[in-house]
Amino acid sequence: MNNRCVIVGGGDCSPGFLKSVLRGDDYIICADSGYDKLKECDFSPSLIVGDFDSLVSDLPRNIPVLRLPVEKDVTDTESALNEGIKKGFTSFLILGGTGGRFEHTYANIILLAQTCMRGYRCVMADEKHNFYCIHNSRIELARRESTQISVFAFGEEALNVSETGFHYELNGYNLSPFELLGVSNDITAEKGVISVEKGTLIVIETQL
């Protein structure tokens, strides 16, 4: 089994960014026009999924394609991720999931949270952000120059939230999803540790 399944969507991801992130042992699934993005670098997908309402390129003949109906109840990115789950992957990276239409970015943040709450590891990234999700768990992030961390409760109140190693620390705080307390924090130690006893947190790492 390969280490991770990478979903490439049609959002913001330059060829240089894709080349810097993708690895040779990744199982890559393109979601619709994500294939246009991947064609611009030196990687080929293992599978292409979508209704192809936004694809510009011709579909290749030597790569498996799962064609979806235009009228459906799931997004192309969600369908691509579900295909990765069916193939046994437990670790996912979503690229090209941000930018363009805001509702698509927001839908992919929801997808990130859904995937995490189902017990899978999932990260979404673009050139300036890494989006993480933790559910009844913790995450450690290394301190990086010109980087800020924001933390949001997702869906419902997150209980006993702690942030250590940060300029603004929390200790056993109950964070509401309608509260902005976790915006724009700095890691001051070698690493910052974020934990939640019960609930779900979206953690956004932003390169300034």
MIROVO-594018 format. One record per residue (C-alpha): x, y, z. Coordinates in steps of 0.2 Angstrom, whole numbers, padded with zeros to 4 digits, always signed. Each point is the difference from the previous one (the first is absolute). Last residue first. Layout:
N
XYZ;...
END
This chain:
208
+0012+0177+0029;+0000-0019+0000;-0016-0006+0008;-0003-0016+0010;-0019-0003+0002;-0006-0012+0013;-0018-0005-0001;-0005-0008+0017;-0013-0013+0004;-0007-0005+0016;+0004-0009+0017;+0017+0001+0008;+0008+0013-0012;+0018+0002-0002;+0012+0012-0008;+0019-0001+0003;+0012+0013-0007;+0018-0004-0004;+0017+0007+0003;-0008+0013+0012;-0008+0017-0006;-0013-0006-0012;-0010+0015-0005;-0019+0002+0000;-0011+0007-0013;-0019-0004+0004;-0004-0012+0015;-0011+0012+0009;-0012+0001-0014;-0016-0007+0008;-0015-0007-0009;+0006-0018+0000;+0002+0002+0019;+0016-0005+0008;+0000-0008+0018;+0017+0005+0007;+0010-0013+0009;+0016+0010+0000;+0002+0013-0014;+0016+0009-0005;+0003+0016-0010;+0018+0001-0005;+0000-0019-0003;+0009-0015+0007;-0016-0007+0007;-0017+0001-0007;-0014-0009+0010;-0018-0004-0005;-0010-0008+0014;-0016-0001-0010;-0004+0004-0018;-0017+0008-0002;-0009-0006-0015;+0003-0001-0019;+0018+0005-0001;+0009+0009+0013;+0013+0012-0008;+0019+0001+0003;+0012+0012-0009;+0019-0002-0002;+0012+0013-0006;+0015-0002-0010;+0014+0013-0004;+0014-0012+0006;-0005-0017+0004;-0003-0008+0017;-0004-0019-0002;-0018-0006+0002;-0006-0013+0011;-0018-0006-0001;-0012-0007+0013;-0016-0011+0001;-0019-0001+0003;-0001+0005-0018;+0014+0009-0009;+0000+0009-0016;+0014+0008-0010;+0000+0013-0014;+0018+0005-0006;+0000+0017-0008;+0011+0011-0012;+0003-0010-0015;-0015-0011+0002;-0003-0014+0012;-0014-0012+0006;+0004-0013+0013;-0009-0016+0004;+0003-0015+0012;-0015-0011+0001;-0011-0004+0015;-0017+0004-0007;+0001+0017+0009;+0016+0004-0009;-0009-0003-0017;-0015+0010+0005;+0011+0014+0005;+0010+0001-0016;-0016-0001-0010;-0007+0015+0010;+0016+0009-0005;-0003-0006-0018;-0017+0007+0000;+0007+0017+0006;+0013+0000-0014;-0014-0004-0013;-0011+0013+0007;+0014+0013-0002;+0001-0002-0019;+0018+0001-0006;+0012-0004+0014;+0001-0016+0010;+0000-0019-0003;+0014+0000-0012;+0009-0013+0011;-0009-0012+0012;+0012-0011+0009;-0007-0017+0007;+0006-0013+0012;-0011-0016+0004;+0001-0008-0017;-0009-0016-0003;-0006+0001-0018;-0018+0004+0005;+0007+0015+0010;+0009+0006-0015;-0016-0001-0010;-0009+0010+0014;+0013+0013-0002;-0004+0002-0019;-0018+0000+0003;+0002+0014+0013;+0011+0010-0013;-0013-0002-0013;-0014+0006+0011;-0014-0011+0007;-0019+0001-0003;+0000-0003-0018;-0005+0009-0017;+0015+0000-0011;+0001-0019+0000;+0017-0007+0005;+0013-0008-0012;+0013-0010+0009;+0016+0000-0011;+0014-0013+0000;+0016+0007-0009;+0007-0006-0017;-0013+0009-0011;+0003+0017+0007;-0015+0012+0002;+0001+0015-0012;+0005+0016+0009;-0012+0014+0005;-0009-0008+0015;-0013+0011+0008;-0016-0011-0003;+0010-0015+0001;-0013-0010+0011;+0015-0006+0010;+0013-0012+0005;+0017-0004-0008;+0011-0014+0007;+0018-0005+0002;+0005+0018-0005;+0016+0005-0009;+0014+0011+0006;+0013+0011-0009;-0009+0016+0002;-0013+0010-0011;-0011-0016-0002;-0004+0001+0018;-0009+0016-0001;-0011-0005-0015;-0003-0017+0009;-0007+0010+0015;-0013+0006-0012;-0011-0015+0005;+0007-0007+0017;+0017-0008-0003;+0005-0015+0010;+0018-0002+0004;+0007-0015+0010;+0016+0007+0006;+0016-0010-0001;+0010+0012-0010;-0004+0015+0011;-0010+0015-0003;+0003+0016+0010;+0014+0010-0009;-0006-0006-0017;-0018+0006+0004;+0006+0017+0006;+0010+0002-0016;-0014-0005-0011;-0011+0013+0008;-0014-0005+0012;-0016+0011+0002;-0016-0009-0003;-0003-0014-0013;+0002-0015+0012;+0014-0012+0003;-0004-0014+0013;+0015-0008+0007;-0001-0017+0008;+0014-0004+0012;+0014-0012+0005;-0002-0013-0014;-0007-0017+0004;
END
